């Protein structure tokens, strides 16, 4: 037995107990006749003391050889500390060491094993096993485990059954790019790794499993962006004999449970917002509603005056910044430059300062009188002392630009408090979106999503107007989950593939198994998938997901620690009937 | 809302309640004026009644159109049943239906959706979603979920943290064949799918995670045998600052907990047996100890007589079959033929009948007198009325043959009771095994397994004799888990790779990251992995694992339902820089 207690366990109640501890040397302070060592493990830090007067000479001398991150085992007596540390649970005691065993030595770590480290991301990824020793990363992994366990318990208690679906499945050309796996036993054929267990969970519903969930790895071979991983984890859920309302109720319950159990936060019933409303009011289908600054459209109020920029624009849209009236000219110019950056893409920005005395000062005073500006203020809800910013241009682009500005302003104003949680549902997503590149419609969610029955006739006449029984759960400006009620009859599913530009043969070759299944008594069903990586990061109050993943990949999809991917030998390639070019 | 209750919920306490149910038509009995329908969902079966006298005519007529597996929704009143069925929870009531909605029709299923179906395995796999509607499969999946949840709860309560390790890792030539995944972003390079998260969990121990577990899919591209799947699930565990005793205690506790919680079975402390003892006594490193028939070696007693077959054999080994003395000549001949089958491979078998009067009748009476045979009886523990079977030949082969016979006899005698659970630990496995094909030693467990310190000197002189700190948990003749204390210092790990025939460069290229990690303060650690598929099947009292996997693959590695693997198009191949030949 290597230890009687861990390093976070001992306190004043253990004084005079003989204990054995094991762990890592966090640091040591050698005062000559006294030597203190902080011993660290996953559970905490316990102070060891080696005292020339009280410690055996050999042990005392040996302690002087200990380096940072050495792995040691000590025996000793718990004694009261002179200088107590109220900040840690073990701060009232220390161990007067009687025996010391060095279990392993350590090279000097390439960065400090401290909460604030001196190591950049690359080096921390290369030595991820050292990074994990740091509290922020270690605690993120423990936190992730806690969230996953709570999810499992909550759903199990509601009769959900976790079912493992296969990882070696069939490649489908829809959606993102698949990772593929050559089959040695079936030369020239490939498995695909699942982008989601979508069709399998639908088959489980056809199979009567009624309530399914799975915390499961999914894979997308997409060009990587910061904070997107080629393998990611979903909380995947599906229910039979449900309509949208049932689904929203269950999964709102899950999120509310997590917020309460894990964050101690009680939230009210989630607001619901249509996709259309979200786009018009926040320029975004995942609005952060921890703060206001809602959009007001000024077309009626601002067009047909002398200002051609607005007159020629599809959309003139504004928001009011609370207490923004005291922006300096320099600050305003900086914000104008900010929206003109290529990443945002505006051509310019109009501002209206709402002075405390009720007067206005704007960059378009030449074209608009104070009655006009007062109308703008009323439309945006601006009060004396606020600032109005106005953008104009093509509707979709301009909304996206103003949304970006809104988020930037909120960040600058400290309105995005990670300890505050503002969830909502966005509903009534469009079924289809037009892809101008391929000149065809794509499923906005996926091809298994059910159109709203009342919108079905529009499929022929105005496909872009068809709304889906699809919904997203949004938390603090992030989509944390999304789903839909599914099509559950073969005829509608065939129709959907037709509208998506599949030939009958293509649809059959790819998804024949699912449409066949629908013929044998498929129940109405629907579901939702949460992105666990992001959910955990947001609950943990972080913007980045990487610290919540034990062994993440970099932006080239490489694990720099194990050096993967790597070359494989020619014999292996031959067995797989593969040549490289 | 599709239903107020599920189909397993209603009983006499609900009489006169108005309810809404939804589910599948299991069967209907149309008596003309009365029509009974069994409505089924995951939770049970509820009887519906349509009565010409009491049911609306339209509804009554509609009910006559219902076919098997139609999906329907009904409203009605819970009434007392005339002919009660005590076998099901809902057997006291039925629903007098007032409204009927057909939610989906169904083609006639290709096999009956009954506990005992008329469908063979191939057709059941092709229509797995229908197979899952059958109780045996459905209950197996629910049972699997229950086992997995209990495992997670038990380990979490002991401070184990479930950490997700990556699926896209690095190919290693050791062990079984890897499935590989070509990387589009790194042309000519491949990820491998993990055969186990072995190195990652060791890195987590270096990272101070202390207690890790994960229920995780693993992959082996091996030629398939019945009941072996290319993707399989492990309960993967690792602990730091432990010796073998700590590990055995924790995971014996887990298994004992599962047996108690899930099967209601209390088992005593697990017996422990060395590998050597298991091989000598049962011919097998995973002995089924629900019954005796232990081996006795008869070399001393049976050699140096006139019987050259025994005299020339490396090993003469026997077992006694309790009450086997009444085997007929025909039955004995059948058993002799059984051991001579190529799958077993014995050349012949000697038998000794122990007559109730204390005399013997054997197939070698010519060579051995009754004193000899009495000695054999004493050695094997045979009593009057028992039967002794003796095999001879090369030691390892002969033990395997007698082990096969022992299992066959136990099956014939009904000694393998699936409701009885006899777990044990097999310990002190050899570190290495000699591969005559490649003329080198291979790691019996894996190259990270620690040799017993006291056996280290034998590595140079007699490698086959070196024992490892490795252990298997065995349950009812199946290895359900296995693990070892790991090497945790670079020098020993390097030495091990050397003994396994790696050049220094090969070892570094493949496992340099792990040996590097060992230099930065690796704690002593060890672990174990359970095969969840088999564990669940054994706890569920089944021999086959397939029913406990929602979507299994057949023996060619194919999922016949979704038709995977399949061809991928040339554009995709080009993107991956792959040509097929």
Contacts between the chains, C-beta under 8 A, distances in Angstrom:
chain1	res1	chain2	res2	distance
A	1	B	243	7.2
A	1	B	245	7.6
A	1	B	246	6.7
A	2	B	241	3.9
A	2	B	242	6.6
A	2	B	243	7.1
A	2	B	246	7.8
A	2	B	524	6.7
A	3	B	241	5.7
A	6	B	210	7.8
A	22	B	241	4.6
A	22	B	523	7.2
A	24	B	208	6.7
A	24	B	521	5.8
A	24	B	523	7.9
A	40	B	208	7.7
A	41	B	208	6.5
A	41	B	210	6.3
A	41	B	241	7.9
A	42	B	208	5.4
A	42	B	209	6.3
A	42	B	210	4.1
A	42	B	211	8.0
A	43	B	210	7.5
A	69	B	520	6.2
A	69	B	521	4.0
A	70	B	521	6.2
A	71	B	521	4.9
A	71	B	522	7.0
A	71	B	523	5.0
A	73	B	241	8.0
A	103	B	523	6.5
A	103	B	524	6.0
A	104	B	488	6.5
A	104	B	489	6.3
A	104	B	518	7.8
A	104	B	521	5.8
A	104	B	522	5.5
A	104	B	523	6.8
A	104	B	524	7.9
A	105	B	521	7.5
A	106	B	519	7.1
A	106	B	520	5.2
A	106	B	521	3.5
A	107	B	519	5.0
A	107	B	520	5.7
A	109	B	520	6.0
A	127	B	520	7.3
A	128	B	203	7.2
A	128	B	207	7.3
A	129	B	203	4.5
A	129	B	204	7.5
A	129	B	206	4.3
A	129	B	207	4.2
A	129	B	517	5.0
A	129	B	520	7.2
A	130	B	207	7.2
A	130	B	520	5.9
A	131	B	207	7.6
A	132	B	204	6.9
A	132	B	207	3.3
A	132	B	208	6.6
A	132	B	209	6.6
A	133	B	207	5.6
A	133	B	208	4.6
A	138	B	207	7.7
A	138	B	208	6.7
A	138	B	209	7.2
A	141	B	161	6.4
A	141	B	163	5.7
A	141	B	209	7.0
A	142	B	161	5.6
A	144	B	163	7.9
A	144	B	164	7.9
A	145	B	156	7.4
A	145	B	161	4.6
A	145	B	162	5.0
A	145	B	163	7.1
A	148	B	162	6.5
A	149	B	152	6.6
A	149	B	153	8.0
A	149	B	156	5.5
A	149	B	162	7.5
A	152	B	149	6.6
A	152	B	152	6.5
A	153	B	149	8.0
A	153	B	153	7.8
A	156	B	145	7.4
A	156	B	149	5.6
A	161	B	141	6.4
A	161	B	142	5.6
A	161	B	145	4.6
A	162	B	145	4.9
A	162	B	148	6.5
A	162	B	149	7.5
A	163	B	141	5.7
A	163	B	144	7.9
A	163	B	145	7.1
A	163	B	550	4.9
A	164	B	144	7.9
A	164	B	217	7.1
A	164	B	233	6.2
A	164	B	549	7.4
A	164	B	550	6.5
A	165	B	550	6.3
A	165	B	551	6.2
A	166	B	231	6.3
A	166	B	551	5.0
A	166	B	553	7.4
A	166	B	559	6.5
A	167	B	167	7.5
A	167	B	193	7.6
A	167	B	217	5.5
A	167	B	219	7.4
A	167	B	231	5.5
A	168	B	179	7.5
A	168	B	219	7.6
A	168	B	230	6.4
A	168	B	231	5.7
A	168	B	553	7.4
A	168	B	557	7.8
A	168	B	559	7.7
A	168	B	564	6.9
A	168	B	565	7.3
A	169	B	559	7.0
A	169	B	562	6.3
A	169	B	564	5.4
A	170	B	559	7.4
A	170	B	562	4.7
A	170	B	563	6.3
A	170	B	564	3.7
A	170	B	565	7.2
A	170	B	566	5.5
A	171	B	566	6.6
A	171	B	568	5.2
A	171	B	572	7.7
A	173	B	569	7.5
A	177	B	184	7.3
A	177	B	572	8.0
A	177	B	575	7.9
A	179	B	168	7.5
A	179	B	181	5.2
A	179	B	191	7.9
A	180	B	181	7.0
A	180	B	182	7.0
A	180	B	568	5.9
A	180	B	572	7.2
A	180	B	576	7.2
A	181	B	179	5.2
A	181	B	180	7.0
A	181	B	181	5.5
A	181	B	193	7.1
A	181	B	565	7.6
A	182	B	180	7.0
A	182	B	182	7.7
A	183	B	557	6.5
A	183	B	565	4.2
A	184	B	177	7.3
A	184	B	221	5.7
A	185	B	223	7.5
A	185	B	224	7.4
A	185	B	556	5.8
A	185	B	557	4.9
A	186	B	556	7.0
A	186	B	557	6.9
A	186	B	558	6.9
A	186	B	565	5.2
A	187	B	580	7.8
A	188	B	567	6.4
A	188	B	580	5.2
A	189	B	565	4.0
A	189	B	566	5.6
A	189	B	567	5.8
A	190	B	565	5.3
A	190	B	566	7.1
A	190	B	567	7.4
A	190	B	568	4.9
A	191	B	179	7.9
A	191	B	564	5.8
A	191	B	565	4.5
A	192	B	564	7.6
A	192	B	568	8.0
A	193	B	167	7.6
A	193	B	181	7.1
A	199	B	562	7.5
A	200	B	550	7.5
A	200	B	551	6.3
A	203	B	128	7.2
A	203	B	129	4.5
A	203	B	551	7.8
A	203	B	561	7.8
A	204	B	129	7.5
A	204	B	132	6.9
A	204	B	550	6.9
A	206	B	129	4.3
A	207	B	128	7.3
A	207	B	129	4.2
A	207	B	130	7.1
A	207	B	131	7.6
A	207	B	132	3.3
A	207	B	133	5.6
A	207	B	138	7.7
A	208	B	24	6.7
A	208	B	40	7.7
A	208	B	41	6.5
A	208	B	42	5.4
A	208	B	132	6.6
A	208	B	133	4.5
A	208	B	138	6.7
A	209	B	42	6.3
A	209	B	132	6.6
A	209	B	138	7.2
A	209	B	141	7.0
A	210	B	6	7.8
A	210	B	41	6.3
A	210	B	42	4.1
A	210	B	43	7.5
A	211	B	42	7.9
A	217	B	164	7.1
A	217	B	167	5.5
A	217	B	217	7.9
A	219	B	167	7.4
A	219	B	168	7.6
A	221	B	184	5.7
A	223	B	185	7.4
A	224	B	185	7.4
A	230	B	168	6.4
A	231	B	166	6.3
A	231	B	167	5.5
A	231	B	168	5.7
A	233	B	164	6.2
A	241	B	2	3.9
A	241	B	3	5.7
A	241	B	22	4.6
A	241	B	41	7.9
A	241	B	73	7.9
A	242	B	2	6.5
A	243	B	1	7.3
A	243	B	2	7.1
A	245	B	1	7.5
A	246	B	1	6.6
A	246	B	2	7.8
A	488	B	104	6.5
A	489	B	104	6.3
A	513	B	561	5.6
A	513	B	562	5.1
A	513	B	563	7.0
A	517	B	129	5.0
A	518	B	104	7.8
A	519	B	106	7.1
A	519	B	107	5.0
A	520	B	69	6.2
A	520	B	106	5.2
A	520	B	107	5.7
A	520	B	109	6.0
A	520	B	127	7.3
A	520	B	129	7.2
A	520	B	130	6.0
A	521	B	24	5.7
A	521	B	69	4.0
A	521	B	70	6.2
A	521	B	71	5.0
A	521	B	104	5.8
A	521	B	105	7.5
A	521	B	106	3.4
A	522	B	71	7.0
A	522	B	104	5.5
A	523	B	22	7.2
A	523	B	24	7.9
A	523	B	71	5.0
A	523	B	103	6.5
A	523	B	104	6.8
A	524	B	2	6.7
A	524	B	71	8.0
A	524	B	103	6.0
A	524	B	104	7.9
A	549	B	164	7.4
A	550	B	163	4.9
A	550	B	164	6.5
A	550	B	165	6.3
A	550	B	200	7.5
A	550	B	204	6.9
A	551	B	165	6.3
A	551	B	166	5.0
A	551	B	200	6.3
A	551	B	203	7.8
A	553	B	166	7.4
A	553	B	168	7.4
A	556	B	185	5.8
A	556	B	186	7.0
A	557	B	168	7.7
A	557	B	183	6.5
A	557	B	185	5.0
A	557	B	186	7.0
A	558	B	186	6.9
A	559	B	166	6.5
A	559	B	168	7.7
A	559	B	169	7.0
A	559	B	170	7.4
A	561	B	203	7.8
A	561	B	513	5.6
A	562	B	169	6.3
A	562	B	170	4.7
A	562	B	199	7.4
A	562	B	513	5.1
A	563	B	170	6.3
A	563	B	513	7.0
A	564	B	168	6.8
A	564	B	169	5.4
A	564	B	170	3.7
A	564	B	191	5.7
A	564	B	192	7.7
A	565	B	168	7.4
A	565	B	170	7.2
A	565	B	181	7.6
A	565	B	183	4.1
A	565	B	186	5.2
A	565	B	189	4.0
A	565	B	190	5.3
A	565	B	191	4.5
A	566	B	170	5.5
A	566	B	171	6.6
A	566	B	189	5.6
A	566	B	190	7.1
A	567	B	188	6.4
A	567	B	189	5.7
A	567	B	190	7.4
A	568	B	171	5.2
A	568	B	180	5.9
A	568	B	190	4.9
A	568	B	192	8.0
A	569	B	173	7.5
A	572	B	171	7.7
A	572	B	177	7.9
A	572	B	180	7.2
A	575	B	177	7.9
A	576	B	180	7.2
A	577	B	580	5.7
A	577	B	581	5.7
A	578	B	578	5.5
A	578	B	579	7.4
A	578	B	580	6.5
A	578	B	581	7.6
A	579	B	578	7.4
A	579	B	579	4.4
A	579	B	580	7.5
A	579	B	581	5.5
A	580	B	187	7.8
A	580	B	188	5.2
A	580	B	577	5.7
A	580	B	578	6.5
A	580	B	579	7.5
A	581	B	577	5.7
A	581	B	578	7.6
A	581	B	579	5.5
